[in-house]
Amino acid sequence: MIKLKTCNICRKKFKATLEGRIEIVKRKDKGKVELWVCPSCAPQVKEKLKEIGLRV
């Protein structure tokens, strides 16, 4: 079975195993929150993360 994820920026569906995608996991007391970014939106997100000082 192929797992499809939805990009949180453009709402496009893509495979979870696709190269170039970004998965951001926030761990919280009540569980975790997953954010997915497709390969076409990933360069924009990486640039914004560099601006705020986070490493990708």
C-alpha positions as CSV (number, residue, x, y, z in Angstrom):
1,M,0.0,0.0,0.0
2,I,1.4,3.4,-1.0
3,K,1.1,6.1,1.8
4,L,0.2,9.5,0.4
5,K,0.9,12.6,2.4
6,T,-0.5,16.1,1.8
7,C,1.8,19.1,1.5
8,N,0.9,21.6,4.3
9,I,1.8,24.5,1.9
10,C,0.2,23.7,-1.5
11,R,-2.1,20.8,-0.5
12,K,-0.7,18.6,-3.2
13,K,-0.6,14.8,-2.5
14,F,2.7,12.9,-2.8
15,K,4.4,9.7,-1.7
16,A,5.9,9.7,1.8
17,T,9.1,8.0,0.5
18,L,9.7,10.7,-2.2
19,E,13.2,12.2,-2.3
20,G,13.5,15.9,-1.4
21,R,10.4,16.0,0.8
22,I,10.6,17.5,4.3
23,E,8.9,16.0,7.4
24,I,8.7,18.1,10.5
25,V,7.7,16.4,13.7
26,K,6.7,18.3,16.8
27,R,6.5,16.2,19.9
28,K,4.0,17.3,22.5
29,D,2.7,15.9,25.8
30,K,-0.4,14.6,24.2
31,G,1.3,13.1,21.1
32,K,3.0,14.5,18.0
33,V,2.2,16.8,15.2
34,E,3.5,16.0,11.7
35,L,4.0,18.6,9.0
36,W,4.8,17.5,5.5
37,V,6.3,19.6,2.6
38,C,6.5,18.3,-1.0
39,P,9.7,18.5,-3.0
40,S,8.5,21.4,-5.1
41,C,7.8,23.5,-1.9
42,A,10.9,22.3,0.0
43,P,13.4,24.9,-1.4
44,Q,11.2,27.8,-0.2
45,V,10.8,26.2,3.3
46,K,14.6,25.5,3.6
47,E,15.3,29.2,2.7
48,K,12.9,30.4,5.4
49,L,14.4,28.0,8.0
50,K,17.9,29.4,7.2
51,E,16.6,32.9,7.7
52,I,15.5,32.1,11.3
53,G,18.6,30.2,12.0
54,L,17.5,26.6,11.9
55,R,19.5,23.9,10.2
56,V,17.9,21.5,7.7
